Amino acid sequence: MKPQAVYKHLVWHYQRTRFGALGKDSNINLLADVRGQTKNIFIGSESTICKHASLEVDLANGKDSQIIIGDHTLISSFVILRTHGGTIRIGNSCFINSFTVLHGHGNLTIGNNCLIGPQVTMVPANNGFRDRHTLIKSQTPTRQGIIIEDDVWIGAGVTILDGCTVGKGCVIAAGSVVTQSLDPYSIVAGSSAKKIEVRV
C-alpha cells in the first residue's frame, strides 16, 4: 500500500473513533472544526467535510441533538453547522457551498441532490418580539423547523426563515429571502424590507 493510501486509511480510522458513524471513503479534513457531542454526528459513505468547516452539536435544554449527513455529500470550507439543541439532517449527493450557515434549533432537514450556494443562511427559529415591555432576547422564540425537499437549487446569499418548507425541485434566486413555504418546482426571486406593523 502506498504511503498516501496508508495515511488516508489511518486518518479515516482516527476520525471514525470521534463520530457516531463514518461511512467508507468519507474524508473529514483534520482542519475541520468538529466540537461538542461528536458521537452525535453521523456521516455516510464517500462524503467530504472540507478544512475550516465547522460542525457543532450542542445539547440545549437536555434535548437529543444530531448532525446527520448522507452519502456523496460535500460540505465546503467555512460552512457552519450548529444544532442549538435540534437536529440538522442533510441527504445524499448534496453540495453545500462556502460560508453557508445552517442552524438546527427547531430541526433542519435538507433532502437529496440539493445544491446550496455560498453565504446561504437557514435558521429554524425566530425570536419573539411582540411585547415591547420585554427585552427581545427574553421573549419566547418559535422553533417550527425548516424542510428543504429533494432536488432544490438555492442561490448565493439566500435566507430561509423558520417554518418554511421548500418543495421538491424549487429554484431560489440569489439574494432572495424566503419567509413562507414554496410549492414544488417553483422558481422564486426577490427581497424587500418594508414597514408592516408596529410592536404593541
Backbone torsions as a table, in degrees:
resi	resn	phi	psi	omega
1	MET	NA	132.9	-178.2
2	LYS	-67.4	150.8	-178.7
3	PRO	-54.0	-39.5	-179.5
4	GLN	-64.4	-39.1	178.8
5	ALA	-68.7	-38.2	177.6
6	VAL	-62.7	-45.7	179.1
7	TYR	-59.3	-47.3	-179.5
8	LYS	-60.4	-40.3	179.9
9	HIS	-64.7	-43.4	-179.3
10	LEU	-66.3	-41.7	178.6
11	VAL	-62.4	-42.9	179.5
12	TRP	-59.8	-43.5	179.8
13	HIS	-65.7	-38.4	176.8
14	TYR	-63.1	-47.3	-179.1
15	GLN	-62.9	-35.9	-178.7
16	ARG	-61.4	-30.6	178.8
17	THR	-70.8	-19.8	-176.2
18	ARG	-86.1	-27.9	-170.2
19	PHE	-106.3	164.0	173.7
20	GLY	-65.8	-35.9	175.6
21	ALA	-157.8	145.0	175.7
22	LEU	-143.4	113.4	-174.9
23	GLY	-73.6	167.5	-178.0
24	LYS	-59.2	136.0	175.0
25	ASP	64.2	16.8	171.0
26	SER	-79.4	149.1	-174.8
27	ASN	-128.4	111.4	175.6
28	ILE	-106.1	111.6	-177.8
29	ASN	-60.2	139.9	-178.4
30	LEU	-65.8	-16.2	177.0
31	LEU	-93.3	3.5	172.0
32	ALA	-69.8	143.7	-178.7
33	ASP	-94.7	98.6	-177.5
34	VAL	-114.0	120.9	-173.4
35	ARG	-145.5	173.7	-179.7
36	GLY	81.2	-143.9	-177.2
37	GLN	-81.5	76.9	-172.7
38	THR	-65.7	-22.6	176.3
39	LYS	-69.6	-9.1	175.5
40	ASN	-98.0	17.8	174.6
41	ILE	-108.3	127.5	-176.3
42	PHE	-127.4	120.6	-175.9
43	ILE	-124.2	133.5	-178.0
44	GLY	-77.7	-160.3	-175.7
45	SER	-87.4	145.6	173.1
46	GLU	56.3	34.7	173.7
47	SER	-102.8	157.2	-175.7
48	THR	-129.6	130.6	170.9
49	ILE	-113.0	112.9	-173.3
50	CYS	-78.2	167.3	-179.9
51	LYS	-62.1	144.4	178.9
52	HIS	70.2	3.9	167.0
53	ALA	-69.9	150.8	-177.2
54	SER	-123.4	123.6	176.3
55	LEU	-121.7	118.2	-178.6
56	GLU	-132.8	122.8	174.2
57	VAL	-105.6	111.7	177.0
58	ASP	-118.0	132.4	-176.4
59	LEU	-92.0	98.0	179.9
60	ALA	-88.2	134.5	177.1
61	ASN	57.3	28.2	176.4
62	GLY	72.5	11.1	-178.5
63	LYS	-82.0	154.6	171.6
64	ASP	-66.3	141.9	-176.8
65	SER	-147.6	136.3	-175.6
66	GLN	-146.8	157.2	162.9
67	ILE	-117.2	124.4	-178.5
68	ILE	-125.8	120.5	-178.4
69	ILE	-122.9	131.9	-175.6
70	GLY	-78.7	-157.9	-178.4
71	ASP	-87.4	150.8	172.0
72	HIS	57.9	32.3	-179.9
73	THR	-107.6	141.8	-179.1
74	LEU	-117.9	125.4	175.3
75	ILE	-107.9	111.5	-173.3
76	SER	-73.5	171.9	177.3
77	SER	-60.2	142.6	175.1
78	PHE	69.1	13.5	168.5
79	VAL	-75.2	142.2	177.5
80	ILE	-117.5	124.2	171.3
81	LEU	-118.5	116.8	179.3
82	ARG	-135.7	127.4	-168.3
83	THR	-80.4	-32.3	-177.6
84	HIS	51.2	37.8	177.2
85	GLY	89.2	-8.7	177.2
86	GLY	-102.5	-162.5	-180.0
87	THR	-124.7	135.5	172.2
88	ILE	-107.4	121.8	-179.3
89	ARG	-123.7	121.3	179.6
90	ILE	-119.8	132.0	-172.9
91	GLY	-79.7	-158.0	-177.3
92	ASN	-86.3	149.4	171.6
93	SER	55.0	43.2	175.8
94	CYS	-102.7	156.3	174.9
95	PHE	-127.6	119.9	179.5
96	ILE	-111.7	112.8	-172.6
97	ASN	-81.7	167.2	-171.1
98	SER	-59.9	147.9	175.3
99	PHE	67.2	15.9	172.9
100	THR	-80.1	142.9	-179.5
101	VAL	-120.6	119.5	-179.1
102	LEU	-120.6	118.0	177.4
103	HIS	-105.3	162.7	-174.0
104	GLY	-122.8	9.3	-171.6
105	HIS	-36.1	-61.9	-176.1
106	GLY	-102.9	17.1	-178.3
107	ASN	85.3	130.0	177.6
108	LEU	-122.4	124.3	178.5
109	THR	-121.9	126.2	175.7
110	ILE	-118.3	127.7	-175.3
111	GLY	-75.8	-157.8	-177.7
112	ASN	-90.0	152.5	172.1
113	ASN	58.6	40.0	179.1
114	CYS	-99.8	142.1	176.4
115	LEU	-113.5	119.8	-177.0
116	ILE	-121.0	118.8	-175.4
117	GLY	-71.5	179.0	180.0
118	PRO	-71.4	152.6	173.3
119	GLN	60.2	32.5	173.1
120	VAL	-85.6	143.1	178.3
121	THR	-125.3	127.5	174.1
122	MET	-127.6	120.6	-178.0
123	VAL	-129.0	102.1	179.3
124	PRO	-80.9	56.4	176.6
125	ALA	-162.7	155.8	177.4
126	ASN	-150.2	124.7	-175.2
127	ASN	-69.6	143.6	172.5
128	GLY	-68.1	149.9	-178.9
129	PHE	-153.7	2.0	-170.8
130	ARG	-64.6	-36.3	-175.7
131	ASP	-87.9	108.0	-177.0
132	ARG	-70.0	-12.4	-178.6
133	HIS	-91.5	-2.6	177.7
134	THR	-119.6	135.7	178.4
135	LEU	-55.1	138.9	-179.5
136	ILE	-55.8	-42.0	-177.6
137	LYS	-65.5	-16.7	-178.8
138	SER	-96.4	-3.9	-178.0
139	GLN	-87.5	154.8	-174.2
140	THR	-72.8	125.3	178.7
141	PRO	-81.7	159.7	167.7
142	THR	-87.8	152.5	175.6
143	ARG	-143.6	68.8	-176.1
144	GLN	-82.2	-26.3	-179.3
145	GLY	96.6	162.8	176.9
146	ILE	-129.1	136.6	176.5
147	ILE	-125.6	125.5	172.9
148	ILE	-111.3	115.1	-177.6
149	GLU	-79.0	-177.9	-173.4
150	ASP	-65.2	154.1	168.4
151	ASP	58.9	46.1	179.6
152	VAL	-107.3	139.0	175.4
153	TRP	-114.5	119.6	-178.6
154	ILE	-115.2	118.5	-175.9
155	GLY	-73.9	174.4	-177.0
156	ALA	-61.1	140.6	172.0
157	GLY	71.6	17.1	178.7
158	VAL	-77.8	144.2	172.8
159	THR	-117.8	130.3	178.1
160	ILE	-120.4	125.3	-172.3
161	LEU	-97.9	167.4	-176.1
162	ASP	-55.6	141.3	175.2
163	GLY	89.5	-0.8	-176.8
164	CYS	-89.8	139.6	166.6
165	THR	-115.3	125.2	177.5
166	VAL	-101.2	112.9	-172.4
167	GLY	-67.4	163.0	-178.6
168	LYS	-53.7	136.4	173.1
169	GLY	76.3	9.0	-179.4
170	CYS	-70.5	152.7	171.7
171	VAL	-123.9	126.2	-178.9
172	ILE	-117.0	118.2	-175.5
173	ALA	-68.2	154.2	-179.5
174	ALA	-54.3	138.9	175.6
175	GLY	80.8	1.5	-178.8
176	SER	-73.4	154.0	172.4
177	VAL	-117.8	118.0	-176.9
178	VAL	-98.7	115.6	-176.6
179	THR	-114.4	-5.5	178.7
180	GLN	-145.4	163.5	-176.2
181	SER	-65.7	150.6	-177.9
182	LEU	-116.2	135.2	176.8
183	ASP	-67.7	152.2	178.5
184	PRO	-52.5	142.5	175.2
185	TYR	66.2	16.8	174.8
186	SER	-72.2	147.4	169.8
187	ILE	-116.0	119.7	-173.6
188	VAL	-128.4	153.3	178.9
189	ALA	-154.1	151.8	169.5
190	GLY	119.8	154.5	177.8
191	SER	-156.8	138.0	175.3
192	SER	-151.9	145.9	175.6
193	ALA	-118.4	123.7	-179.9
194	LYS	-146.7	155.7	178.8
195	LYS	-67.3	124.8	-178.5
196	ILE	-115.2	-25.5	176.3
197	GLU	-170.1	178.8	179.5
198	VAL	-120.6	137.3	177.1
199	ARG	-61.2	141.3	-177.9
200	VAL	-100.1	NA	NA
